Amino acid sequence: MGAGTGSVPLLKGCYLSSSNRRILLSEMRVISVKPGGPLTNYVYWLAYYDGFTAEDLGFQMMSEGTVDILIPLEGRTTISSGVSSNGAVAVAEPVLIGPQKSYSMYDTSLCSRALGIVFTPGGAARLLGPRIGEITDSIVPAREVMGETFRILHDGLLEDRDPTRMFSIVQAFLRRRFDGELRYAEEIDYAISAIRRGKTANVSLIDFAEKTIGFSHKHFVELFRRHVGLTPKRYQQIAHFNGMLERCRLSPAVPWRQLAETFGYADTSHLFKDFHRLAGMTPGDYLKRVWSHRQVLTATITGQE
């Protein structure tokens, strides 16, 4: 069956690093595809970016517990994490970006063309194995993790400029590495879904682990960290915060006090602390700078199974 395109939340949770740069991003070509077949539940999307300019200051990505692969095709991108002490990393070769506990900044002023792969939370473990905790808050060369075959993939992408063919090549590469029988993956996938949908909001994670998943709390936390790169508690905080951000984006006129009450914050001061900790900005700044993929000129193609 064909995979849907265009409706995926491209760059969900991002905002421009300068509020007067929207027109520049509106000139950027972004082509996205949602993979089908065995990858559909484990890869959010593949995206091809063409048209970054030297005046474009880039964007900020909120953490969603994902693992990303960034493949620069022309130029380099500088990435900095909101919690890392390593400073900014200039990326000219493909890198694996581990799950982030906070936001990340992407400076694209020196990158004109790139391709990105965004895995769902826990999805990268199906291709990399249950060792995602080793790359949390890290940016590592993709070849070090994925081997010589990734160099061959990168070389092939550099020689091509047709997004349809490039997506087909990447999906074939990912399918060859996909492990459909990964031990404990089904239990962790269920836990991720339950946490993301708020099913654990009024239940202790200890009870959830023991009574619903069937693991001791200690074993559950360790497995979750290996598969997702975050503890269940941290992922719960990130999922909760992103749910609040989406409501904020869709209903910007809702008072902060009402938003705090709806999402279980004791008061607005606690909500504002989460903004500083997870977004690196005030709520007011977020409303001024937030944007969605619908503000970007986006082409779509049909994904391959």
N, C-alpha and C positions, 0 to 999 in steps of 0.2 A: 504494500500500500504506500502511497505517496505521503510524505511528511508535509505538514502545514508550514507556511512561511509568513513572515510579516506580522503575525499576531503575537509572536514571542516578545517578552518584555525586554527589548534590546536596551542595554545599559540601564536597567531598572536600578533606582537608588543612586543615580549619578547627578552631579550638578556642575555647571560651568564654573571655572575658577575665577571668572570675571563676568559680572552680570551684563556687560555690554558686548559679549562675544557671541551672542546667539546667531547673528546673521552669518558669522563665519562657519559655524557648525551646520547651518542650514544649507550651505554650499557643499558640504562634505557628502560623498556618496557612501551609504552604508547598505550592504546587502547581507541579509541574514537568512538562515535556514535552520529549521528544527529537524534533527535527524530522525529517521524512522527505524523500523526493525528493532533489534535488541538494544539499540542505543537510546531509544526514545525516552525512557524513564531515568536515564543517567547522564545525559548531556542536555543542558538547557538549550543551547544554540551554538552555531558556528556563525561568525560574523566577519565580513571583509570590509575594511575601511580604506577609502581612497579619497584623498583630497584635503588632508590636514595641511595647514599652511603655517608659515613661520610666525604669523601673528596669533595663532591659536594657542592659548595658554594651557589647554588640556581640560581635564575633568577630575572629579573626585568620585571614587567608588565606595559606597557603603558596604560593610561586610554583610554577606548573606550565608557565610559558612561554605562558600564554594571553593573549588580549586580551579584555577584558570591557567591556560597556556597562551602566552603571547608570542606571536611569530612576526617580528619586524621583517618587512620585505624591501623597504627603502628607508634608510635613515635609522634613527634610534629613538627610544622612548625612555624617559627618566621616571622611575617609580620610587615613591617614598611611602612608608607606612606610618600610620598614626601612633603606633606603639613601639616600633622598632627603634633600637638605639644605633643601628648601623648606618643611618643617614640615607641619602638618595642613592639609587642604583641605576646607572646608565645601561640600557639594554639595547644591544645591536644584534644579538643572536637570540634564538628562541629560549624562553625561560618558563619554568613552572612556578606559578605563584600560589603558595600554600594558603590554607584557610587563614583569614585575618581576624584578629580579635577586635579590631577597630577599623577605621576607614583607611583608604589608600589614595594617594595623589598620583595622577598620570600627567606628565609634561610631554605633550606631543609636538612641541614647536620644531623639533628636528626630525620628525617622522612623517613621511608623506603617504606611506602605504603599509598596511599590516593586516594580519589575520588573527582572530582570537577564537579560542575554544573555552566554553564555560561549562563545567560539570555541575550537576546538581549536588547538594550536600550529600556526602557519602558515595556519590557516583564514581569518583575517580578511583576508589578502592577496587572497583570492578576491572580496572585496567592496570593499576599500579600495585595492587595487593594491599593488605591491611597494614599499611605503614604510613598513613597520611599524617599521623601525629609527628612524624619526623620532619615535616616541612611546614609546620604551623608557623605563621608570621615570618616565613622565609621566601626568598626569591632565589631559585637555583637553576643552573643551566639544564635545559630539558634533556640534553644528550646524556648528562650524568645519571639521570633517573631512568630514562627510556631507552638508552643504548644507541648503538651505531645506526640502527634502523631509522632513528629520528633524523640523523644527519642526511640520510638518503631522501627522506620525506621533505626536509627543508630545501635540499638542492632542487628537487622536482618542482616545488612551489615557486622558487625564485625564477625558474625558467618559464613560468606560465603567468598569464594575466587574465585568464578567463575564469571568473568566479565559479561558474558551474562545474568546470573541470576540477578546480582546486578543492571545492567542497567534496566532490566525488572521491578524490584522492585521499583527503583527510578522513572521510568516513570509512573508507576501505581499510586504512591504517588502524583506526580505532576498533573496528570490528575484529580485526585479526588478533588484537590484544585483549578483547573482552572475555571475562571469566564469568560465565553464567552460573557456575556452581560454587561461588565463593562462600566458604563456611561462615555462618552467622550473619550473612548479608541480609537475608530476609527479615531476621529479627531486628537488625539495626535499621533497615528501611522502614519497617513498621513504626519503630520508635521515632524516627525522624518525622514521619508523616503525622504522628499523633502530637508531637511537640509543636510542629509548624501550624497545625489546625487548632491549637489551644486546648487539646484534650487533657493536657497535664497541668493546666493552670491552677486547678483546685485540688490537685493530688500531689503528695510528696513524691519526689523522684525515687526515693527508696521503696515506697509501696509500689510505684509503677514498675520498677525493675523486678521486684520479687513476685508481685501478684499478676502482673500483665505479661511481662516479657519472660519471666521464669528464671531469671538469673539473680545471683546475689548482687547487691548494689555495687560492691567493689569490682566484680567481674564485668558488670554492665558498663560502668564508667570506663574501664580499661578498653573494652571492645569498642565502645563508642568513640573514644579518642583515637584508636587505631584506624577506624573506618572513616571518621569525619574530620579528625584533626582538632576537635574541640571537646570539652567535657559536655555532658548533657545539660548541665546548668548554664554554661556559657552559651550554648546554642539556643537554649530556651530564651535567654535574655536578648540575644540578637534577633531571633524570630519575632519576639514580642515587640521589640523596638521597630523592626521593619514593618510590622502590621500597623503600628501607630503612624509611621511615616507615610504609608500608603493612604491611610484615612486623612492625614493632614494634607497630602497633595490633592486628593480628590475633593476635599471639603475645607478649603483654606479659611473659610469664614467662621468655622466652629471655634468658640472661645477655648483658650488653653485650659482653663479650669474644667470645662466639660470634657475635653479630650483626656485630661489627667484622670478624671473620675471613670471614664469609659474603659480606660486601659489599666485601671487598678493602681495608679500612683497615689500615694498618700496625699500629695498636694502638688502644685505646679513646680515647686522648687526641686522636687525629686525628678520630675519630668525634664526640667532644664539641665539637671546634672547628667542625665542619660544623653542628652543632646551633646554636651561638651565631651563626655567620655567616648561615645560611639560615633559621633558625627563631626566632632571638632569645630562646632559652630553653635551659635545661638538659634533658637527656633525661628526668630525673625529673619536671620540670615538664610536659613533653609528655605523659607517661603519666597524670599527674593531671588534665590539662585536656582531653586529646583527646576528641573526640566524632565521631559519624558521623551521616549523615542518618537512620539508622534510629532515632535517639533523638528525632527530631522528628516531631510529628503531621503527616503528609504526605498530602494528597489527590492523586489522579492523574486525568488526563483523557486522551483519545485525541488524538494529534497528527494534523494534516492533512498530506496529501502535498504 
